[in-house]
Amino acid sequence: MTFLRRVLSAQAALWAVFGLVVGIAPGWLLETTTGQPALTDDAWLRALGVIAVVLALLMVLVAQRLEDVWWWAWAFVVLEAGTGTVFVLHALFGLPERASAGPWWLLACVNGVVGALDLVGLGLTAQEKPFS
């Protein structure tokens, strides 16, 4: 369970930092850092920032109660696999003109690695504490 707890804590930190950055400075993140075209309305990105911070809080709660609810971490595997898939498909088929694909591939890789680490942690935890 120690490995899964560490993965969930690191995952929560990544989502919290992302949420704070996208919530506070969405234009800077999109246009300056990633070279993506500007959006007409930052409200969607700011809402995404709030959602990401709340998601990070849920990861911390699961990590704290891991002995009782370790299998809840499957939700985070689905999250990482789903977002990674969206980012890959966007990089392949959905980029607007003059948009860089690099940031989308980076996000896809990060989500894939974190999802894989979640799976490893769940596998180790299932051996340590199987369903009864």
C-alpha positions as CSV (number, residue, x, y, z in Angstrom):
1,M,0.0,0.0,0.0
2,T,2.9,2.3,0.5
3,F,3.6,2.4,-3.2
4,L,0.0,3.2,-4.1
5,R,-0.1,5.9,-1.4
6,R,3.0,7.5,-2.8
7,V,1.7,7.4,-6.4
8,L,-1.7,8.9,-5.3
9,S,0.1,11.7,-3.4
10,A,2.4,12.5,-6.3
11,Q,-0.6,12.3,-8.7
12,A,-2.6,14.7,-6.4
13,A,0.3,17.1,-6.4
14,L,0.5,17.1,-10.2
15,W,-3.3,17.7,-10.6
16,A,-3.3,20.4,-7.9
17,V,-0.4,22.3,-9.5
18,F,-2.0,22.0,-12.9
19,G,-5.3,23.2,-11.5
20,L,-3.8,26.2,-9.8
21,V,-1.9,27.2,-12.9
22,V,-4.8,26.8,-15.3
23,G,-7.2,28.4,-12.9
24,I,-5.0,31.5,-12.1
25,A,-3.3,32.0,-15.5
26,P,-5.1,30.2,-18.3
27,G,-3.9,32.5,-21.0
28,W,-0.3,32.4,-20.0
29,L,-0.4,28.6,-19.8
30,L,-2.1,28.1,-23.2
31,E,-0.5,30.8,-25.3
32,T,2.9,31.5,-23.8
33,T,3.9,28.1,-22.4
34,T,2.4,25.7,-24.8
35,G,2.0,27.8,-28.0
36,Q,-1.7,27.0,-28.3
37,P,-4.2,29.4,-29.9
38,A,-6.0,31.8,-27.5
39,L,-9.6,30.9,-26.4
40,T,-12.3,33.5,-26.5
41,D,-13.4,32.7,-23.0
42,D,-11.1,31.7,-20.1
43,A,-14.1,30.6,-17.9
44,W,-13.9,27.0,-19.1
45,L,-10.2,26.8,-18.3
46,R,-10.7,28.4,-14.9
47,A,-13.5,25.9,-14.2
48,L,-11.2,23.1,-15.2
49,G,-8.6,24.4,-12.7
50,V,-11.2,24.2,-9.9
51,I,-12.1,20.7,-11.0
52,A,-8.5,19.6,-11.0
53,V,-7.9,21.0,-7.5
54,V,-11.0,19.2,-6.2
55,L,-9.8,16.0,-8.0
56,A,-6.5,16.3,-6.2
57,L,-8.2,16.6,-2.9
58,L,-10.1,13.4,-3.6
59,M,-6.9,11.6,-4.4
60,V,-5.5,12.8,-1.0
61,L,-8.6,11.5,0.8
62,V,-8.3,8.1,-0.9
63,A,-4.6,7.9,-0.1
64,Q,-5.4,8.7,3.6
65,R,-8.0,6.0,3.8
66,L,-6.2,3.5,1.6
67,E,-6.5,0.5,3.9
68,D,-10.3,0.6,3.7
69,V,-10.9,2.0,0.1
70,W,-7.8,1.1,-1.9
71,W,-9.9,-0.1,-4.8
72,W,-11.3,3.4,-5.3
73,A,-8.0,4.2,-7.0
74,W,-9.4,2.5,-10.1
75,A,-11.3,5.7,-10.7
76,F,-7.9,7.4,-11.1
77,V,-6.7,4.8,-13.5
78,V,-9.8,5.5,-15.7
79,L,-9.1,9.2,-15.3
80,E,-5.5,8.9,-16.5
81,A,-6.3,6.5,-19.3
82,G,-9.2,8.6,-20.5
83,T,-7.4,11.9,-20.5
84,G,-4.3,10.4,-22.1
85,T,-6.4,9.0,-24.9
86,V,-8.1,12.4,-25.4
87,F,-4.7,14.0,-25.6
88,V,-3.3,11.5,-28.1
89,L,-6.4,11.8,-30.3
90,H,-6.2,15.5,-30.2
91,A,-2.5,15.5,-31.1
92,L,-3.2,13.2,-34.0
93,F,-6.5,14.6,-35.4
94,G,-7.7,17.7,-33.6
95,L,-5.0,20.4,-33.7
96,P,-6.0,23.8,-35.0
97,E,-3.8,25.6,-37.5
98,R,-0.4,26.7,-36.1
99,A,-0.9,24.8,-32.9
100,S,2.0,22.7,-31.5
101,A,1.5,19.0,-31.0
102,G,4.3,18.7,-28.4
103,P,2.4,19.8,-25.3
104,W,-0.4,17.3,-26.1
105,W,2.1,14.5,-26.5
106,L,3.7,15.5,-23.3
107,L,0.4,15.5,-21.5
108,A,-0.5,12.1,-23.0
109,C,2.8,10.6,-21.9
110,V,2.5,12.0,-18.3
111,N,-1.1,10.7,-18.0
112,G,0.0,7.3,-19.4
113,V,2.9,6.9,-17.0
114,V,0.8,8.0,-14.0
115,G,-2.0,5.6,-15.0
116,A,0.5,2.8,-15.3
117,L,1.9,3.6,-11.9
118,D,-1.6,3.5,-10.5
119,L,-2.0,0.0,-12.0
120,V,1.2,-1.2,-10.5
121,G,0.2,0.2,-7.1
122,L,-3.2,-1.4,-7.4
123,G,-1.6,-4.7,-8.3
124,L,0.8,-4.6,-5.3
125,T,-2.0,-3.5,-3.0
126,A,-4.3,-6.3,-4.2
127,Q,-1.6,-8.8,-3.3
128,E,-1.2,-7.3,0.1
129,K,-4.9,-6.9,0.8
130,P,-7.1,-8.9,-1.5
131,F,-10.9,-8.5,-1.5
132,S,-12.5,-10.6,1.2
